[in-house]
Amino acid sequence: MRIPAEVGPRPLSDELAFVCRTLRADELDILAKALRRGVFEIYKAVVLHEMQRGRLDPEEARRMLGSLVVARAGSGPRSPARGGARGSRGALSRIARRRRR
């Protein structure tokens, strides 16, 4: 999505200030939680990738991440054909549905 040149992107400090005000939390707490979550997502991606490549035993991956995380990753992303993705009809069929009304 492109942001119009006259508007420009908002500074991160505005967004952080809004979150801190809303949650009544200190900036350091919010930044620490965001960093921790980001690092965990990278860790999870690396562990799952190593497991899929066969360099890491699935049992070891379950120990590192938990069985539920590994099970969800093993099922793979849901494709629209399986009916798992939200809004899987696609933009063209939504437009056609609007025109029929």
C-alpha positions in Angstrom: 0.0 0.0 0.0 1.4 3.4 -1.0 1.2 6.3 1.3 0.5 9.6 -0.4 3.5 11.9 -0.4 1.8 14.8 1.3 0.8 12.6 4.3 4.0 10.6 4.8 4.4 7.8 7.3 3.6 8.5 10.9 6.6 8.4 13.2 6.9 5.3 15.3 6.9 7.4 18.5 3.3 8.4 17.8 2.2 4.8 17.5 4.2 3.8 20.6 2.7 6.7 22.6 -0.8 5.6 21.6 -0.1 2.0 22.7 1.4 3.1 26.0 -1.5 5.5 26.7 -4.1 2.9 25.8 -2.5 0.1 27.9 -1.3 2.4 30.6 2.2 0.9 30.3 5.8 2.1 30.2 7.5 2.4 26.9 10.2 0.0 28.0 7.7 -2.7 28.9 6.0 -2.4 25.5 9.3 -2.4 23.6 10.6 -5.4 25.6 7.4 -7.4 24.9 7.6 -6.5 21.2 11.2 -7.5 21.0 10.6 -10.8 22.8 7.7 -11.7 20.5 9.8 -10.9 17.4 12.7 -12.9 18.6 10.4 -15.9 19.4 8.9 -15.7 15.9 12.3 -15.8 14.3 13.3 -18.7 16.7 10.2 -20.6 15.8 10.7 -20.1 12.1 14.3 -21.4 12.3 13.4 -24.5 14.4 10.6 -25.4 12.0 12.8 -24.9 9.0 15.5 -27.1 10.4 12.9 -29.7 11.2 11.5 -29.6 7.7 15.0 -29.9 6.2 15.7 -33.0 8.4 18.5 -31.4 10.4 16.4 -31.4 13.6 14.4 -34.4 15.0 10.6 -33.7 15.3 10.8 -34.8 18.9 13.5 -32.2 19.6 11.4 -29.5 17.8 8.4 -30.5 20.0 10.6 -30.1 23.1 11.8 -26.7 21.9 8.5 -25.2 20.8 5.7 -27.3 22.2 3.7 -30.0 20.5 0.9 -27.7 19.4 3.2 -25.3 17.5 4.8 -28.2 15.7 1.5 -29.9 14.9 0.1 -26.6 13.5 3.2 -26.1 11.4 3.0 -29.7 10.1 -0.5 -29.2 8.8 0.9 -26.4 6.6 -1.0 -23.3 5.4 -4.6 -23.8 4.6 -5.4 -23.4 1.0 -8.6 -21.9 -0.3 -9.5 -25.2 -1.9 -9.6 -26.8 1.6 -11.8 -23.9 2.8 -9.5 -22.9 5.5 -8.5 -19.4 4.5 -10.8 -16.6 5.5 -12.2 -14.7 2.5 -11.2 -17.5 0.2 -13.7 -16.6 -2.5 -11.4 -14.0 -4.0 -11.8 -10.4 -5.0 -13.4 -11.1 -8.4 -16.3 -13.2 -7.0 -16.9 -10.5 -4.3 -17.2 -7.9 -7.0 -19.6 -10.0 -9.0 -21.7 -10.7 -5.9 -22.0 -6.9 -5.3 -23.1 -6.3 -8.9 -25.9 -8.9 -8.6 -27.5 -7.2 -5.6 
